[in-house]
Amino acid sequence: MRSMPATRPIPSTKVPASHADGRPVERCAAETWQCAGRIGSLGGRRLALAVPSLATGAAIAWLAAVAYPAPADPTGAWLARTVLVLFAVVMTWQSFVAWQYLYGLIAAGLGARAKSALERRSETVPAQASGLSRTAAVVAIHAEDPVAVFAALRVMARSLARDAARDGARDESLGGDIDLFVLSDTRDGAIAAVEEHEFARIQAWRETAGPGIPRIRYRRRTENIGRKAGNIAEFTRTYGDQYDFMIVLDADSLMTGATMRRLARLMEESPATGLIQTVSYAAGRDTLFARIQQFAVRLYAPLALRCLETWQGPDGSYWGHNAILRVAAFADHAQLPVLPGRAPLGGEILCHDIVEGGMLARAGWEVRLLPEMGGTWEEMPTNLVDLLGRERRWCQGNMQHLRVLPWPGLRAASRWHLAVGIVSYGVLPLWIAYLVAGAWLAARTGELGLLGYGLTGTGAAAHGLAALTLTVLALPKLLSLGHVLASKARRDAFGGTRSLLASAALEQGIWVLLWPVMTLFTAGAVISTFFGRVVRWDAQARDDRKVSWAEACRLQADALVVGALAGLALALVGDPWLALWLSPVVIALLTSPAQSVLTSRADLGRAARARGLFLTVDDTAQAPELADLAGSRALPPPKRAPVLRGPLWVPAADEA
């Protein structure tokens, strides 16, 4: 961290002293007497997930080998063994996914006994400023829509003022505990001019918006070194010594004032914690694709997140936004190096957040997850084309982590977080290989075999294989649905039982069509990364964007070609059962442009909502901040904006 004169003393209780190896003294002292027990407890929690996952994968592999032994001829034997190995690998991964949901369900049933002390405290901590710390809420942007960014900033500013006023504060210092920053990396001069225009508007608005509106600041870097990670790092070097904590937000993030203050209080009370990650659910978009995804994430994520929080303990991960960080810890221990070698696997680290979290944990800081904090949201790609583009970027970023895994000193859980990200993408080419090899073998033998998961087999082994495989594949969604149905409050959040069941059934049907397209595309991204293709890391399209037929056909031509070739091959083979079994995959690929075009329509999304489909709690019990943001987007911008005189980076009172 760059040495700068301190303008305000930082309370010593907020920034733990460190040993020579960087571990916070408080964490060491507090855990010395219970270290063995804590590690044992965490070890047991982790083994409770790992052992059943591996055992289930091994059972599936054994049943598959017994039910479908390799034929005698060399070519058939080689092909059968290839299918068996691929089947065993992908099903072991699916077993791990399934056990996460069962594990999460059990942990949810245990209630407070499965929660960390920090999470239990988060349920009662006051949403009030203590006066002991200062926090910067920073929004890092790069060529985003400035009107949308500053609209969300207004909502958060009003929320901070409203919640502070509700607590009874009425003096001029109200709202002074949190400052809002816009950190721009925009290179386009026209977009930058609009950013400055919107900043002038919001500064003029702040003067007339009443008491408690926090200070709002803006700056644009002239050199975009390190992308977002470099943007945040530059902020910590320049202004970090004025703040104890930093809430990192993306351009599409939204967080309530109450949640911001609760996070700050939790950091004050937890001097060994370097980072607290919240869960930001997708909300606020109206295309059919977005509404389906918003519904699916709300329905299926909670059990997986409960599992994640339970086994990882203090060795959590960082997702890059909607999290609070201890500025001094982040500045001292989470500055990213440049990976050796050339892009795509070398160079600047693209998916930097998980690496930064691992570096904090390596230095001895606790990295925590609050899966049920609430009051935080984000937006997601509103159509299939934009989602696939994001997946290509994320794929390259995760593949880069192959060079991060061997770093010395990383905690085992951090290596596991990195490995899961790598495998989650790496398993997709294996799925494609399994389907191709399985179809080839089925065409040779006239029997679906492992391609049919044992459903067409005879004997106890085949029946057991079919039952176990289908259970593994169906369990995540069935457990999630059952968890919601078991509670009236949870059912009501989705619009009631009828709406929930109808939406879940439709979502599953649409997922059958989306999965082959996404798998083919992402598998191609994995392979192209290892062949040296470097993706562009441009700004995301975040609005309700309708995809044209021309764009969909051009960008998904590979799916059309593969679908046509697969259909032709099945026709030449002439096996009706094989053709019937693989027809959903072929249909999905051939209709992929239509999927992109139709699901990108906002009118269909709004019609689904009007009919009670794909509802979430953000529809049935909408937070004031989401309603405020939706209302601000409906208003046209003024014809003339007020002119702000003076520097764009408005100095704080103690800087002037």
Secondary structure per residue as TSV (DSSP state, phi and psi in degrees):
chain	resnum	aa	ss	phi	psi
A	1	M	-	360.0	134.3
A	2	R	-	-67.1	136.2
A	3	S	-	-72.7	124.7
A	4	M	-	-140.0	148.5
A	5	P	-	-63.7	131.4
A	6	A	-	-75.9	132.8
A	7	T	S	-92.2	-12.2
A	8	R	S	-159.5	131.9
A	9	P	-	-66.5	137.6
A	10	I	-	-89.8	126.9
A	11	P	-	-54.9	129.6
A	12	S	T	-64.2	-24.9
A	13	T	T	-72.2	-13.0
A	14	K	T	-92.0	-23.0
A	15	V	S	-121.2	99.4
A	16	P	-	-62.9	142.5
A	17	A	-	-68.2	161.7
A	18	S	B	-126.7	152.3
A	19	H	-	-72.7	176.2
A	20	A	T	-61.2	-28.6
A	21	D	T	-86.3	2.5
A	22	G	S	94.6	-5.3
A	23	R	-	-76.7	134.5
A	24	P	B	-61.5	136.1
A	25	V	H	-59.4	-42.8
A	26	E	H	-60.5	-40.1
A	27	R	H	-66.8	-41.7
A	28	C	H	-63.7	-47.7
A	29	A	H	-66.0	-41.5
A	30	A	H	-69.1	-25.8
A	31	E	H	-107.9	-0.2
A	32	T	T	-58.1	-48.4
A	33	W	T	-73.5	-22.9
A	34	Q	T	-115.9	12.4
A	35	C	H	-58.5	-46.6
A	36	A	H	-63.1	-42.3
A	37	G	H	-65.5	-40.3
A	38	R	H	-65.2	-44.9
A	39	I	H	-63.5	-41.3
A	40	G	H	-61.4	-41.8
A	41	S	H	-63.4	-46.9
A	42	L	H	-64.1	-40.1
A	43	G	H	-61.0	-41.5
A	44	G	H	-64.4	-40.5
A	45	R	H	-63.8	-38.3
A	46	R	H	-73.9	-39.5
A	47	L	H	-64.9	-31.4
A	48	A	H	-65.2	-19.1
A	49	L	H	-96.1	-42.7
A	50	A	H	-70.9	-45.6
A	51	V	H	-64.0	-50.1
A	52	P	H	-62.3	-34.8
A	53	S	H	-62.7	-47.8
A	54	L	H	-67.8	-37.9
A	55	A	H	-65.4	-40.6
A	56	T	H	-66.1	-42.7
A	57	G	H	-61.0	-40.7
A	58	A	H	-66.1	-38.9
A	59	A	H	-64.2	-41.5
A	60	I	H	-63.1	-43.0
A	61	A	H	-63.5	-41.6
A	62	W	H	-65.9	-46.1
A	63	L	H	-61.5	-39.1
A	64	A	H	-64.8	-40.5
A	65	A	H	-67.7	-37.3
A	66	V	H	-72.8	-42.9
A	67	A	H	-71.5	-31.6
A	68	Y	S	-132.7	75.1
A	69	P	-	-65.6	153.4
A	70	A	-	-67.0	140.5
A	71	P	-	-69.1	170.1
A	72	A	S	-76.3	-35.6
A	73	D	S	-68.6	142.5
A	74	P	H	-58.5	-43.4
A	75	T	H	-65.2	-45.9
A	76	G	H	-65.4	-37.5
A	77	A	H	-64.6	-44.2
A	78	W	H	-62.1	-43.7
A	79	L	H	-67.0	-41.7
A	80	A	H	-64.4	-40.7
A	81	R	H	-67.0	-36.5
A	82	T	H	-62.4	-45.8
A	83	V	H	-62.5	-41.6
A	84	L	H	-61.2	-45.9
A	85	V	H	-64.3	-46.5
A	86	L	H	-62.9	-42.6
A	87	F	H	-61.0	-44.2
A	88	A	H	-62.8	-40.3
A	89	V	H	-67.6	-50.1
A	90	V	H	-67.7	-33.1
A	91	M	H	-76.3	-28.4
A	92	T	H	-64.9	-40.3
A	93	W	H	-63.6	-43.9
A	94	Q	H	-65.4	-31.3
A	95	S	H	-64.3	-41.6
A	96	F	H	-61.0	-42.6
A	97	V	H	-61.5	-45.6
A	98	A	H	-63.5	-43.6
A	99	W	H	-66.5	-28.0
A	100	Q	H	-59.3	-40.6
A	101	Y	H	-73.3	-39.5
A	102	L	H	-66.2	-42.2
A	103	Y	H	-59.5	-45.4
A	104	G	H	-63.6	-37.8
A	105	L	H	-64.7	-43.0
A	106	I	H	-64.1	-44.0
A	107	A	H	-63.3	-39.7
A	108	A	H	-63.1	-37.1
A	109	G	H	-67.6	-28.4
A	110	L	H	-75.2	-17.1
A	111	G	G	64.3	-132.1
A	112	A	G	-62.6	-25.6
A	113	R	G	-64.3	-25.3
A	114	A	G	-95.8	-2.4
A	115	K	S	-95.4	152.2
A	116	S	-	-74.0	161.9
A	117	A	H	-60.7	-35.7
A	118	L	H	-64.6	-42.4
A	119	E	H	-67.4	-39.5
A	120	R	H	-62.9	-39.1
A	121	R	H	-68.4	-32.1
A	122	S	H	-63.0	-21.4
A	123	E	T	-78.7	-15.3
A	124	T	T	-125.6	-8.5
A	125	V	-	-64.1	137.0
A	126	P	-	-66.5	144.5
A	127	A	S	-91.8	53.7
A	128	Q	S	-131.9	145.1
A	129	A	-	-70.2	132.8
A	130	S	-	-87.8	-18.3
A	131	G	S	83.3	2.5
A	132	L	S	-96.5	-7.2
A	133	S	-	-151.1	164.8
A	134	R	-	-126.4	145.2
A	135	T	E	-129.8	141.0
A	136	A	E	-110.0	124.0
A	137	A	E	-97.8	109.7
A	138	V	E	-109.6	132.4
A	139	V	E	-110.8	109.0
A	140	A	E	-89.8	125.6
A	141	I	E	-130.4	156.0
A	142	H	S	-148.8	103.9
A	143	A	S	55.5	37.9
A	144	E	-	-86.7	174.4
A	145	D	-	-73.9	107.7
A	146	P	H	-61.8	-35.0
A	147	V	H	-61.8	-44.0
A	148	A	H	-67.5	-40.4
A	149	V	H	-62.2	-47.8
A	150	F	H	-75.6	-23.4
A	151	A	H	-64.1	-45.0
A	152	A	H	-65.0	-35.4
A	153	L	H	-63.7	-40.1
A	154	R	H	-60.9	-43.1
A	155	V	H	-60.8	-45.0
A	156	M	H	-68.0	-37.3
A	157	A	H	-63.2	-44.3
A	158	R	H	-64.0	-37.8
A	159	S	H	-65.7	-41.6
A	160	L	H	-61.4	-44.9
A	161	A	H	-66.4	-42.4
A	162	R	H	-64.6	-43.7
A	163	D	H	-71.0	-35.4
A	164	A	H	-66.9	-41.9
A	165	A	H	-64.9	-35.2
A	166	R	H	-64.2	-27.5
A	167	D	T	-81.0	-1.1
A	168	G	T	102.0	-1.0
A	169	A	-	-77.6	138.0
A	170	R	-	-137.2	4.7
A	171	D	S	-87.7	-180.0
A	172	E	T	-70.5	-19.9
A	173	S	T	-82.6	-2.6
A	174	L	T	-56.5	128.8
A	175	G	T	86.1	1.8
A	176	G	T	-82.4	-0.2
A	177	D	T	-80.8	-20.4
A	178	I	E	-131.4	128.2
A	179	D	E	-107.2	146.2
A	180	L	E	-104.4	131.1
A	181	F	E	-122.7	141.8
A	182	V	E	-111.9	116.7
A	183	L	E	-107.6	103.4
A	184	S	E	-95.3	135.4
A	185	D	-	-113.9	18.5
A	186	T	-	-66.8	132.8
A	187	R	-	-102.8	-24.7
A	188	D	-	-72.4	121.9
A	189	G	H	-63.5	-37.2
A	190	A	H	-66.1	-43.6
A	191	I	H	-67.0	-38.8
A	192	A	H	-61.6	-37.5
A	193	A	H	-63.5	-38.1
A	194	V	H	-68.4	-37.5
A	195	E	H	-58.1	-45.8
A	196	E	H	-65.1	-37.0
A	197	H	H	-61.3	-47.0
A	198	E	H	-68.6	-34.1
A	199	F	H	-65.4	-40.0
A	200	A	H	-61.0	-41.6
A	201	R	H	-62.5	-44.5
A	202	I	H	-72.1	-30.4
A	203	Q	H	-67.8	-40.5
A	204	A	H	-67.0	-38.7
A	205	W	H	-62.1	-40.1
A	206	R	H	-60.6	-32.9
A	207	E	H	-68.2	-22.2
A	208	T	H	-116.2	4.3
A	209	A	S	-87.1	-1.3
A	210	G	-	100.8	177.9
A	211	P	T	-73.5	154.9
A	212	G	T	90.0	-5.4
A	213	I	-	-70.0	125.1
A	214	P	-	-68.4	162.1
A	215	R	-	-66.2	140.3
A	216	I	E	-123.6	127.9
A	217	R	E	-128.2	159.3
A	218	Y	E	-145.0	138.6
A	219	R	E	-150.6	150.5
A	220	R	E	-122.6	127.6
A	221	R	-	-74.0	145.4
A	222	T	S	-89.9	-24.6
A	223	E	S	-121.3	121.6
A	224	N	-	-93.6	55.7
A	225	I	T	-74.7	128.8
A	226	G	T	79.6	10.1
A	227	R	H	53.4	-140.4
A	228	K	H	-62.3	-41.9
A	229	A	H	-59.4	-42.3
A	230	G	H	-67.3	-33.8
A	231	N	H	-61.7	-48.7
A	232	I	H	-66.2	-41.5
A	233	A	H	-62.1	-40.5
A	234	E	H	-63.4	-36.7
A	235	F	H	-64.1	-42.5
A	236	T	H	-65.4	-34.4
A	237	R	H	-70.7	-36.4
A	238	T	H	-85.9	-43.9
A	239	Y	H	-126.4	5.0
A	240	G	G	-63.5	-30.4
A	241	D	G	-74.3	-2.0
A	242	Q	G	-94.8	-4.9
A	243	Y	-	-133.0	143.8
A	244	D	S	-81.3	-40.8
A	245	F	E	-130.9	160.6
A	246	M	E	-139.3	120.7
A	247	I	E	-94.3	116.5
A	248	V	E	-93.5	127.0
A	249	L	E	-126.1	148.8
A	250	D	-	-90.4	173.0
A	251	A	T	-61.6	-26.2
A	252	D	T	-104.2	13.2
A	253	S	-	-82.4	153.1
A	254	L	E	-144.0	135.8
A	255	M	E	-144.6	138.7
A	256	T	-	-75.2	155.7
A	257	G	H	-62.3	-37.0
A	258	A	H	-63.0	-41.8
A	259	T	H	-66.3	-40.9
A	260	M	H	-58.2	-45.8
A	261	R	H	-72.1	-34.9
A	262	R	H	-64.2	-40.3
A	263	L	H	-63.0	-42.3
A	264	A	H	-62.9	-41.6
A	265	R	H	-64.7	-39.4
A	266	L	H	-63.8	-39.1
A	267	M	H	-66.5	-38.3
A	268	E	H	-60.8	-40.3
A	269	E	H	-83.1	-7.7
A	270	S	-	-126.0	76.6
A	271	P	T	-65.9	-14.3
A	272	A	T	-90.3	-4.0
A	273	T	E	-91.4	127.6
A	274	G	E	-97.8	-21.6
A	275	L	E	-158.0	138.5
A	276	I	E	-124.4	119.8
A	277	Q	E	-99.1	128.6
A	278	T	E	-99.4	168.8
A	279	V	-	-100.5	119.8
A	280	S	-	-106.2	112.6
A	281	Y	E	-85.0	146.3
A	282	A	E	-69.9	136.1
A	283	A	-	-160.6	163.7
A	284	G	S	94.0	2.2
A	285	R	-	-117.4	154.8
A	286	D	-	-117.7	-6.1
A	287	T	S	-63.1	156.5
A	288	L	H	-59.9	-40.7
A	289	F	H	-60.9	-47.0
A	290	A	H	-63.8	-42.3
A	291	R	H	-65.7	-37.9
A	292	I	H	-63.8	-44.6
A	293	Q	H	-67.9	-40.2
A	294	Q	H	-60.7	-41.6
A	295	F	H	-65.0	-46.8
A	296	A	H	-63.6	-42.2
A	297	V	H	-65.6	-42.5
A	298	R	H	-62.4	-34.9
A	299	L	H	-79.4	-43.4
A	300	Y	H	-99.8	-18.9
A	301	A	H	-75.2	-36.3
A	302	P	H	-54.8	-43.8
A	303	L	H	-67.9	-40.3
A	304	A	H	-63.9	-38.7
A	305	L	H	-69.2	-37.0
A	306	R	H	-64.0	-40.0
A	307	C	H	-60.5	-47.2
A	308	L	H	-59.5	-47.7
A	309	E	H	-64.1	-35.3
A	310	T	H	-71.1	-42.4
A	311	W	H	-85.7	-28.2
A	312	Q	H	-80.9	-27.8
A	313	G	T	60.1	-131.2
A	314	P	T	-81.4	-0.1
A	315	D	B	-105.2	55.7
A	316	G	-	-81.5	-168.7
A	317	S	-	-123.4	167.0
A	318	Y	-	-118.2	133.3
A	319	W	-	-106.4	7.5
A	320	G	S	92.2	-11.3
A	321	H	S	-162.5	165.7
A	322	N	S	53.9	44.3
A	323	A	E	-139.0	156.6
A	324	I	E	-111.7	136.1
A	325	L	E	-123.7	148.7
A	326	R	E	-81.6	117.0
A	327	V	H	-59.9	-47.6
A	328	A	H	-62.3	-41.7
A	329	A	H	-64.9	-43.5
A	330	F	H	-65.5	-43.4
A	331	A	H	-65.5	-35.1
A	332	D	H	-83.7	-27.6
A	333	H	H	-126.5	-6.5
A	334	A	-	-121.8	29.9
A	335	Q	-	-85.0	123.0
A	336	L	-	-80.0	138.4
A	337	P	-	-83.8	172.7
A	338	V	-	-95.9	128.6
A	339	L	B	-68.6	144.0
A	340	P	S	-68.1	153.0
A	341	G	S	91.2	177.2
A	342	R	S	-93.0	158.7
A	343	A	T	-63.6	151.0
A	344	P	T	-87.3	-19.1
A	345	L	T	-86.4	-18.3
A	346	G	S	-109.8	-173.3
A	347	G	B	86.7	-155.5
A	348	E	S	-64.2	139.5
A	349	I	-	-75.1	120.3
A	350	L	S	-80.1	-58.4
A	351	C	S	-84.6	80.3
A	352	H	-	-81.9	-25.9
A	353	D	H	-60.8	-48.6
A	354	I	H	-64.1	-31.5
A	355	V	H	-70.0	-42.9
A	356	E	H	-61.5	-41.0
A	357	G	H	-62.1	-41.2
A	358	G	H	-64.2	-35.5
A	359	M	H	-68.9	-37.2
A	360	L	H	-63.7	-44.9
A	361	A	H	-64.2	-37.6
A	362	R	H	-61.4	-34.8
A	363	A	T	-78.8	-1.3
A	364	G	T	101.1	0.4
A	365	W	-	-83.9	143.6
A	366	E	E	-77.0	135.8
A	367	V	E	-118.8	112.0
A	368	R	E	-112.8	156.1
A	369	L	E	-121.5	133.4
A	370	L	E	-114.0	93.5
A	371	P	T	-72.7	-13.6
A	372	E	T	-126.3	28.8
A	373	M	-	-63.4	-46.0
A	374	G	-	78.0	166.5
A	375	G	S	78.1	15.7
A	376	T	E	-133.6	138.8
A	377	W	E	-141.7	165.5
A	378	E	E	-146.7	176.2
A	379	E	-	-114.8	163.5
A	380	M	-	-130.9	164.8
A	381	P	-	-53.8	136.4
A	382	T	S	-95.3	5.4
A	383	N	S	-152.8	164.3
A	384	L	H	-64.9	-37.6
A	385	V	H	-61.5	-47.6
A	386	D	H	-68.0	-34.5
A	387	L	H	-64.8	-41.7
A	388	L	H	-64.9	-36.5
A	389	G	H	-62.5	-41.3
A	390	R	H	-66.0	-38.5
A	391	E	H	-62.8	-36.2
A	392	R	H	-63.8	-41.3
A	393	R	H	-65.8	-46.2
A	394	W	H	-64.6	-34.5
A	395	C	H	-60.1	-49.9
A	396	Q	H	-61.9	-41.8
A	397	G	H	-61.4	-40.8
A	398	N	H	-71.6	-35.2
A	399	M	H	-65.6	-30.5
A	400	Q	H	-59.5	-27.7
A	401	H	G	-66.9	-10.3
A	402	L	G	-58.5	-29.4
A	403	R	G	-89.7	-8.0
A	404	V	T	-92.6	-32.3
A	405	L	T	-49.7	-41.8
A	406	P	T	-78.4	-1.0
A	407	W	-	-54.3	137.4
A	408	P	T	-70.3	145.2
A	409	G	T	88.0	-10.1
A	410	L	-	-64.7	142.2
A	411	R	-	-72.3	154.8
A	412	A	H	-58.6	-40.7
A	413	A	H	-64.8	-36.7
A	414	S	H	-65.4	-40.9
A	415	R	H	-63.4	-36.1
A	416	W	H	-67.0	-42.0
A	417	H	H	-57.3	-45.3
A	418	L	H	-63.8	-43.9
A	419	A	H	-64.9	-39.4
A	420	V	H	-62.7	-41.4
A	421	G	H	-61.9	-40.5
A	422	I	H	-66.6	-47.1
A	423	V	H	-68.1	-35.2
A	424	S	H	-60.6	-30.1
A	425	Y	H	-89.1	-39.5
A	426	G	H	-65.8	-24.7
A	427	V	H	-74.4	-19.0
A	428	L	H	-67.3	-43.6
A	429	P	H	-60.3	-30.2
A	430	L	H	-69.3	-35.0
A	431	W	H	-61.5	-44.6
A	432	I	H	-62.1	-44.8
A	433	A	H	-62.9	-39.4
A	434	Y	H	-63.1	-44.2
A	435	L	H	-64.7	-41.8
A	436	V	H	-67.8	-49.2
A	437	A	H	-65.7	-39.6
A	438	G	H	-64.6	-39.4
A	439	A	H	-66.8	-38.9
A	440	W	H	-62.4	-45.6
A	441	L	H	-65.2	-41.4
A	442	A	H	-63.4	-37.3
A	443	A	H	-65.9	-34.0
A	444	R	H	-72.9	-39.6
A	445	T	H	-97.2	-18.7
A	446	G	S	75.1	14.8
A	447	E	S	-132.5	133.1
A	448	L	-	-61.1	-37.8
A	449	G	G	59.7	-134.9
A	450	L	G	-67.9	-21.9
A	451	L	G	-62.3	-29.2
A	452	G	G	-96.7	14.0
A	453	Y	T	60.0	19.2
A	454	G	T	89.3	1.2
A	455	L	T	-64.7	-30.3
A	456	T	T	-98.6	4.6
A	457	G	-	-82.5	171.6
A	458	T	-	-122.4	155.6
A	459	G	S	96.7	162.3
A	460	A	H	-63.8	-38.9
A	461	A	H	-63.6	-43.9
A	462	A	H	-65.5	-40.5
A	463	H	H	-65.9	-42.3
A	464	G	H	-64.3	-38.9
A	465	L	H	-62.4	-46.3
A	466	A	H	-61.2	-45.0
A	467	A	H	-63.7	-44.8
A	468	L	H	-69.6	-41.1
A	469	T	H	-65.9	-46.2
A	470	L	H	-65.2	-34.6
A	471	T	H	-63.2	-45.6
A	472	V	H	-61.3	-41.3
A	473	L	H	-71.9	-35.8
A	474	A	H	-91.1	-21.1
A	475	L	H	-58.1	-45.0
A	476	P	H	-55.1	-46.2
A	477	K	H	-76.3	-36.2
A	478	L	H	-67.4	-42.2
A	479	L	H	-65.4	-41.4
A	480	S	H	-63.2	-43.9
A	481	L	H	-65.3	-42.9
A	482	G	H	-63.2	-37.7
A	483	H	H	-61.9	-40.5
A	484	V	H	-71.2	-43.7
A	485	L	H	-63.9	-24.7
A	486	A	T	-73.1	-10.2
A	487	S	-	-128.3	126.8
A	488	K	H	-62.0	-39.6
A	489	A	H	-62.4	-42.0
A	490	R	H	-69.3	-38.5
A	491	R	H	-62.4	-43.9
A	492	D	H	-62.9	-32.6
A	493	A	H	-62.4	-27.6
A	494	F	T	-98.0	14.3
A	495	G	T	90.2	10.2
A	496	G	-	102.1	168.2
A	497	T	H	-61.2	-46.9
A	498	R	H	-62.1	-46.5
A	499	S	H	-63.0	-42.0
A	500	L	H	-61.7	-49.6
A	501	L	H	-65.3	-42.8
A	502	A	H	-63.5	-42.4
A	503	S	H	-66.6	-41.6
A	504	A	H	-63.9	-40.1
A	505	A	H	-65.5	-43.3
A	506	L	H	-66.2	-40.7
A	507	E	H	-61.1	-40.8
A	508	Q	H	-65.3	-41.9
A	509	G	H	-62.0	-41.9
A	510	I	H	-69.1	-35.1
A	511	W	H	-64.1	-34.0
A	512	V	H	-58.8	-34.6
A	513	L	H	-83.0	-33.6
A	514	L	H	-76.9	-34.0
A	515	W	H	-59.1	-48.5
A	516	P	H	-60.4	-38.0
A	517	V	H	-66.3	-47.7
A	518	M	H	-66.8	-38.4
A	519	T	H	-66.3	-45.1
A	520	L	H	-61.7	-46.2
A	521	F	H	-63.6	-47.8
A	522	T	H	-71.1	-35.5
A	523	A	H	-60.5	-40.5
A	524	G	H	-62.9	-36.0
A	525	A	H	-65.8	-39.0
A	526	V	H	-61.6	-49.5
A	527	I	H	-64.5	-43.6
A	528	S	H	-66.3	-28.8
A	529	T	H	-62.4	-43.0
A	530	F	H	-74.6	-13.8
A	531	F	T	-93.7	6.8
A	532	G	T	95.8	10.0
A	533	R	-	-76.3	127.6
A	534	V	-	-103.6	125.1
A	535	V	-	-87.5	153.6
A	536	R	-	-82.7	137.8
A	537	W	-	-105.5	71.2
A	538	D	-	-89.3	173.2
A	539	A	-	-65.4	147.3
A	540	Q	-	-83.1	148.7
A	541	A	-	-85.0	120.4
A	542	R	-	-114.6	-7.3
A	543	D	S	-86.3	173.6
A	544	D	-	-74.2	83.5
A	545	R	-	-95.6	125.5
A	546	K	-	-86.3	131.6
A	547	V	-	-89.4	132.9
A	548	S	-	-82.4	160.2
A	549	W	H	-61.9	-39.5
A	550	A	H	-63.3	-44.2
A	551	E	H	-65.4	-43.8
A	552	A	H	-63.1	-44.6
A	553	C	H	-66.2	-37.7
A	554	R	H	-68.5	-45.2
A	555	L	H	-81.1	-18.7
A	556	Q	T	-116.2	28.8
A	557	A	H	-62.5	-34.5
A	558	D	H	-62.2	-39.7
A	559	A	H	-64.3	-40.7
A	560	L	H	-63.0	-43.3
A	561	V	H	-65.2	-47.1
A	562	V	H	-63.8	-41.9
A	563	G	H	-61.7	-41.9
A	564	A	H	-66.4	-42.8
A	565	L	H	-64.7	-39.6
A	566	A	H	-65.7	-42.0
A	567	G	H	-63.2	-40.8
A	568	L	H	-64.7	-42.2
A	569	A	H	-63.3	-42.1
A	570	L	H	-65.1	-37.9
A	571	A	H	-64.8	-39.6
A	572	L	H	-68.8	-36.6
A	573	V	H	-65.4	-41.4
A	574	G	-	77.0	19.3
A	575	D	-	-93.9	109.0
A	576	P	H	-65.6	-35.6
A	577	W	H	-68.9	-40.3
A	578	L	H	-64.4	-43.2
A	579	A	H	-62.8	-40.9
A	580	L	H	-65.8	-41.7
A	581	W	H	-64.6	-38.7
A	582	L	H	-94.2	0.1
A	583	S	H	-60.8	-36.9
A	584	P	H	-59.3	-37.0
A	585	V	H	-67.0	-45.6
A	586	V	H	-64.7	-44.8
A	587	I	H	-61.7	-42.0
A	588	A	H	-60.9	-43.7
A	589	L	H	-68.5	-41.9
A	590	L	H	-69.9	-25.8
A	591	T	T	-101.0	9.9
A	592	S	H	-58.9	-40.6
A	593	P	H	-61.7	-40.1
A	594	A	H	-63.8	-37.2
A	595	Q	H	-59.7	-46.0
A	596	S	H	-62.8	-44.2
A	597	V	H	-68.3	-50.4
A	598	L	H	-69.0	-42.4
A	599	T	H	-75.6	-11.6
A	600	S	T	-84.6	1.2
A	601	R	-	-83.6	123.7
A	602	A	H	-72.6	-29.7
A	603	D	H	-65.4	-35.2
A	604	L	H	-69.6	-36.2
A	605	G	H	-64.7	-43.7
A	606	R	H	-67.8	-35.1
A	607	A	H	-65.3	-40.1
A	608	A	H	-62.1	-42.2
A	609	R	H	-63.8	-41.6
A	610	A	H	-62.8	-26.9
A	611	R	T	-95.1	11.1
A	612	G	T	78.2	23.4
A	613	L	-	-104.9	144.8
A	614	F	S	58.5	37.6
A	615	L	-	-81.1	148.8
A	616	T	-	-132.3	178.6
A	617	V	H	-61.4	-22.9
A	618	D	H	-75.1	-8.5
A	619	D	H	-101.6	-42.8
A	620	T	H	-83.0	-25.5
A	621	A	S	-143.7	64.7
A	622	Q	-	-65.0	132.3
A	623	A	-	-68.2	148.4
A	624	P	H	-55.6	-35.2
A	625	E	H	-66.9	-39.7
A	626	L	H	-66.7	-40.6
A	627	A	H	-64.2	-39.5
A	628	D	H	-62.9	-43.1
A	629	L	H	-66.7	-42.0
A	630	A	H	-62.5	-39.0
A	631	G	H	-66.6	-38.7
A	632	S	H	-67.2	-31.9
A	633	R	H	-72.1	-25.6
A	634	A	H	-77.3	-15.1
A	635	L	S	-89.3	134.8
A	636	P	-	-71.6	149.1
A	637	P	-	-66.2	152.1
A	638	P	-	-65.1	155.1
A	639	K	S	-68.5	-34.4
A	640	R	S	-129.3	136.7
A	641	A	-	-98.6	145.7
A	642	P	-	-65.0	150.5
A	643	V	-	-97.8	127.6
A	644	L	-	-98.4	125.1
A	645	R	-	-96.7	143.8
A	646	G	S	110.1	-176.3
A	647	P	-	-68.6	150.0
A	648	L	S	-70.4	-33.3
A	649	W	S	-89.8	102.3
A	650	V	-	-77.7	122.6
A	651	P	-	-72.7	147.6
A	652	A	-	-72.6	166.7
A	653	A	T	-59.8	-36.1
A	654	D	T	-83.9	0.9
A	655	E	T	-100.5	-24.0
A	656	A	-	-64.8	360.0
